[in-house]
């Protein structure tokens, strides 16, 4: 099994070590508990976005990050789209809207280049997409078991 490219940014030393979902979850929990600054120190230097992997996905995620320039809100169209979606998933989506907007504003206020800011926001967006995917997969498995 090939280890995912993003796993190195979670503080693993060996690129050959296999990563399980529980290890990634444990490290994500550690990041949430420690806070961002402590996590950066614990993991060493934060890795940059690489050109390896799916170029179409990378471009799409960075393009999607541009929507986080606007203040978070749930309009009528979004509310209608979220009908029938489990509450856990809509909660993650709302957290993503708030966190990524704040991240964007903080980096722009610090005078960072807007393209780099969008790449950073897109990189964080991938984490939220992954979390929603895990929740959706668990919900699907529960429906099949029932």
C-alpha positions in Angstrom: 0.0 0.0 0.0 1.3 3.4 -0.9 1.3 6.0 1.8 -0.8 9.2 1.0 1.2 12.3 0.2 -0.6 14.4 2.9 0.5 12.0 5.7 4.0 13.5 6.0 2.5 16.9 6.9 0.9 15.2 10.0 4.4 14.7 11.6 5.4 11.3 10.5 9.1 10.8 10.2 9.3 7.9 7.8 7.7 8.2 4.3 7.5 4.4 4.1 5.4 3.9 7.2 1.8 2.9 6.4 -0.8 5.3 7.7 -4.1 4.0 9.1 -7.3 6.0 9.5 -7.0 5.8 13.3 -3.5 7.3 13.2 -4.6 10.2 11.1 -7.6 10.7 13.3 -5.4 10.6 16.4 -3.1 13.2 14.9 -5.9 15.4 13.8 -7.3 15.3 17.4 -3.9 16.2 18.7 -3.8 19.2 16.4 -7.2 20.3 17.6 -6.2 19.9 21.3 -2.8 21.6 21.0 -3.8 24.6 18.9 -2.2 25.5 15.6 1.0 27.1 16.9 1.9 24.2 19.1 1.1 21.7 16.3 3.4 23.5 13.9 6.2 23.3 16.5 5.5 19.6 17.2 5.4 18.6 13.5 8.5 20.7 12.6 8.2 22.9 9.5 4.8 22.8 7.6 5.1 21.2 4.2 4.3 23.1 1.1 1.7 22.1 -1.6 3.4 19.7 -3.9 2.8 19.2 -7.6 2.4 15.5 -7.2 -1.1 14.0 -7.1 -4.2 14.9 -9.0 -3.7 18.2 -10.7 -7.4 18.6 -11.5 -8.4 18.1 -7.9 -5.7 20.5 -6.7 -6.8 23.2 -9.1 -10.5 22.6 -8.2 -9.9 22.9 -4.5 -7.9 26.1 -4.8 -10.6 27.6 -7.1 -13.2 26.5 -4.4 -11.2 28.3 -1.8 -11.9 31.7 -3.4 -15.5 31.4 -2.1 -14.2 31.8 1.4 -13.4 35.5 0.8 -17.1 36.2 1.6 -18.7 36.3 5.0 -20.2 32.9 6.0 -24.0 32.7 5.6 -26.6 30.1 4.8 -28.9 31.5 2.1 -32.1 30.0 0.8 -30.4 28.0 -2.0 -27.9 26.5 0.4 -30.6 25.7 2.9 -32.6 23.9 0.2 -29.5 21.9 -0.9 -28.8 20.8 2.7 -32.3 19.3 3.1 -31.9 15.6 3.9 -28.2 15.9 4.7 -27.3 14.5 8.1 -26.8 17.1 10.8 -23.2 16.1 11.5 -22.2 16.9 7.9 -23.9 20.3 7.8 -22.2 21.1 11.1 -18.8 20.3 9.6 -19.7 22.4 6.6 -20.6 25.3 8.8 -17.4 25.0 10.8 -15.5 25.0 7.5 -17.2 28.2 6.3 -16.4 30.0 9.5 -12.9 28.7 10.0 -11.8 29.2 6.4 -13.2 32.7 6.2 -11.3 33.7 9.4 -8.2 32.1 8.1 -8.5 34.0 4.8 -9.0 37.3 6.7 -6.2 36.7 9.1 -3.7 35.9 6.3 -4.8 38.9 4.1 -4.5 41.2 7.1 -1.0 39.9 7.7 -0.1 41.1 4.1 0.3 37.7 2.5 0.1 37.3 -1.3 -3.5 36.5 -2.2 -2.5 33.4 -4.3 -0.6 32.0 -1.4 -3.6 32.6 0.9 -5.9 30.8 -1.5 -3.5 27.8 -1.6 -3.4 27.8 2.2 -7.1 28.0 2.5 -7.5 25.2 -0.1 -5.1 23.0 1.8 -7.2 23.4 4.9 -10.4 22.8 2.9 -9.1 19.4 1.9 -9.2 18.4 5.6 -12.8 19.4 5.9 -13.6 17.5 2.7 -11.9 14.4 4.2 -13.9 14.8 7.5 -17.2 15.0 5.6 -16.2 12.0 3.5 -15.5 9.9 6.6 -18.9 10.9 8.1 -20.7 10.1 4.9 -19.0 6.7 4.6 -19.9 5.9 8.2 -23.5 6.8 7.6 -23.6 4.7 4.4 -22.2 1.7 6.3 -24.9 2.1 9.0 -27.6 2.2 6.4 -26.3 -1.0 4.8 -26.1 -2.7 8.2 -29.7 -1.8 9.1 
